[in-house]
């Protein structure tokens, strides 16, 4: 019984420094807009990739290459929206 008190006290003392920090953080106001933009860029990339395949099937290889370049550009735009730095305003109170 006495050893359980000692273990509990040791756990409390070990977790004490971690509990001494308070983080207040606001939600990302532009998060939904960036997510919607990335979704739209991916949809555009998919449509342009299908357009490139249709043009290539009809023999319009120059148009197919142009559509493929546009698809890659949209895909990279979507990746940039996804990979943007996270929104981190907030206040950390602690040591």
C-alpha positions, 0 to 999 in steps of 0.5 A: 500500500505504501509503495503505491503512494510512492509510485503515485508521488513519483509519477506526479513529480515526473509529470509536473514540469509538463503540466506547467505549460498552457497553450492558447491557440486560435483556429486557422481562419484561412484553412478552409479556403486553402483546402478548397483551393487545393481540392479545386486544383486537384479536380482541374488537374484530373480533368486536364489529364483526361483531356490530354488522353482524349487529345492523344487518342485523336492524334492531337499530340501537341494539344495533349502535351499542352493539356498534360503540362496544365495538369502538372501545373494544377497538381503542383499548385494543389501540393503547394496549398497542402504543403504551406506552413501551418497556421501557428499564432498563439500564446505559450505560457510556461517556462 
